[in-house]
Amino acid sequence: MNDVNNFRSKGPELLVELAQHTACTVSEIIHVEPALAEQIGEAVANHMMQVWGGQNVYFPMGMIWKVSLRDREIFNEFNGKNHHDLARKFGVSIQWIYSVVKRIRKEELDRLQGKLFDNESE
């Protein structure tokens, strides 16, 4: 029995699924041979086992990250005249579109210009 089949048959379900999902993602992103992708997946699963083995680990749904990506997409698509279209497309209010654009524009300006004073507030 080779290492891949041994890992699948004896590994805990979570680690096996982690290895499989990692292999799939690696294949999609960098287009490697399936055998190499499986080796990478197993290496990641083994590393996670060594780092977090025996602990309860919670994987958040990532809503803040998803919302942040959505807001960045809104900002990138905003052209100054398409508030209504963006609100409809993303399922939010027009006021929300205004607030997203304002907030991200400020973040961009702060990032590009920096703050003049340490105690400068929003």
N, C-alpha and C positions, 0 to 999 in steps of 0.2 A: 504494500500500500504506500503510495507516495505521500509527501508531506501535506499537500493540499487536501487530499481526501482524509488524511489523519486529523488535520485541523478541523475539517467540517464535521467529522463524526464524533470527535471528543471534546471540541470546544464548546463552552457555554453559548447558548443561543445569541445573546447580545453581542459577544465578541465575533461570532461567525457572521452575523448580519453586518456588524461594523466593517469587517474585512471585505465582505461582498459589496457593500455600498462604496467603500473606499476604492476598491478595484474598478467598479463601474465608473466612478467619477474620474479616476486617473485615466481610464481608457477614453472617456469623452473629451477630456481637456487636452491631454498630450498624445493621444493616439498611439499607445504602446501595445505590444503584443499582449494578448490575454494572460499568458503565463506570467509575464513580468508584472502586469497589473495585479494579479492575484498575490504575488510575492510581496508587493508593496502594501496591499491591503492587510495581509497577515502581519507584516512588520508593524504597521500602525496599530492594529488590534493588540499585538503583543506589547507594544510600548505603552498603550493605554492601560493594559492589565498591570504592568510593572509600576506605573505612576499612580494609578487610582485603584488598584486591586483591593478588594475588601471594603471599599467606601461606597456609600450611597451617593450617586452622582445624579443630579437633576439637569436635564437639558431643557432650557426655556424654549418657548415657542418662537422667540425672536421678534415679537411684535414691534418693539421699539426700533429694531434694525430695519424691519420691513417698512415701517412708517417713514423712517428716515430716508430709505431708498426711494419710496414713493414721493416724498416731499422734494427730494433732489430732482427726480424726474419731472415733477410739476414745474420746478424752477427752470430746468433746462428747456422745457417746451414752451414756457411763457414768452410771448412776444409783445406784450403790452396791450393787446386787443382781444385776447382769447380767454378771458376769465370765465365766461359762460361755458365755452367748449371744454375747458379743463375741468371745471366743476362737474359737468355732466360725465366726462370720460372717467374721472377718478371717484365719482360718487360722493363728493363733498360739497359744502356750500361755497358760494362765491366769496363770502367773507373769509372762509378758510383759505381760499386761493390767495386772497390779498395778504393774509397774515403769513402764509408760507413764503410768498415772494419777498415780503418785507424782512422776515427773519433771516432767510438765507442770503438775501442781498447784504444785510448787516454783517452776517458771519463772513461773507466773502470780503467785504471792505475791511473788517477787523483783521482778517488773515493777511490781506495784501498790505495794509497800512500799519498794522500794529496799534497798540494803545499808547497814547502819549504819556499817560500817568499810570502808576501801579494801582491806584485806588479808583480808577475810572470805572463807573458802573454803566449798566445798560441804560 
